Amino acid sequence: MSREADYPKQEKESIHSPYFMYNFLIKMPRIYFLREDGRAMGAAQIIIALIQCALGVLCFRLFLQEENIPETGYVPVPVTLIYIFWTVPFFINSGSTSVEAQRHPTRRLFVAAIIMNIISFCFATIGTAILTLACLTYQSKSNDYVWSQMAGSMLLQFLLFSAISEMIIAGLLISWIVKALQHTEYDEESFSLSGCHTSITS
């Protein structure tokens, strides 16, 4: 009779029982750690987005309102402006999500930060290609070096620098978060194995 009473307890302690799998794989709390540089990188993404928005306003006033320039080299001005203002919300969301993931490291925030940074990385890559073409062809199509051309060239170069910076930061954050998730899964596996070893020896 005592063996039958002890059977549920033995089944709970068995490493092959559903109770053990539920506790160690589902119910067990998971702790994630993202390096502190992730918060600084997220803040940098927000600052880059705000700077890009300000540069976009300056480009709009210079190219369309004051000089009425339809294109920057081989790239139409509306294409450049659409890229600038379309990507600002994504860069801000990527930065804020990365900061929040570093402050409150959970799997859901890590996945959201990875998704947003992948989107930002793709947009920054497209922007780098567009702005590189604009910078290379904007000066070559004009022979007179007036102040508007110099200002426009500087604005395009600043925008190119911000796009490259966003691309690098987003790539770094993606790699850091993926490593943090992999490191956590490895720790959970070692903890499960140690728990299994303890239950077997006991």
Summary of the structure (lengths in Angstrom):
residues: 202
radius of gyration: 26.4
end to end distance: 22.3
largest distance: 101.5
contacts: 634
relative contact order: 0.15
helix: 82%
strand: 2%
